[in-house]
């Protein structure tokens, strides 16, 4: 028996919107720790890792570890039928081949049940060891989304270079080039607007903007985004979900041929 | 434009 009740149903809607363009089908893993997912995009270039900890749910019952295969587009469609302020409950009986999404409006005078078929998904789970990254940038999530969107109108890839002073995003395309530098900030009164750089070594890496633009669909989930880079590792882009966990995207770099 | 590496080149399947 599985029963997860989330007071902020809008959060689950945002989580689905943040993943559905990148991944078609994925297994959601439910354990006493929380509700989680790890999945790669179809070309195995990017990986998304989601954790919603059990403490963040108003009620969390998961009698045994279960893995439930879902089509993320279909799940997003069903969740779009929930109001942003609705309470969302996920329910599944042991051995059942479907999951029920129950939506309750805030005044609790409208209750909706949506039942979705589960699928068998043969997915590959990757072990991601903890790593010390050479450069970590924390910046406003909306600013990062804006930069990725703007640069993708000029070029297909972005060179991200981190130094002690700031982070530079550069691209080039048929029409010309673009460079955006975000300087490290030192304000203390508005931490959500800060650009914070933790640098062990300067890093310069190239990434496909198409993927970064897809990751920025998670922007509504967090005010800040954390970008971790090392020269010999995929980058990690993390949006922390307050009181619940995180959504992390891993993207393999492009290298000179 | 450079070669795109795959994420599976970095992390092992569990």
Interface residues (C-beta under 8 A of the other chain):
Chain A: X40 X43 X44 X45 X46 X47 X124 X125 X126 X127 X128 X129 X156 X157 X206 X208 X233 X234 X250 X251 X252 X253 X254 X255 X256 X257
Chain B: X1 X2 X3 X4 X5 X6 X7 X8 X9 X10 X11 X12 X13 X14
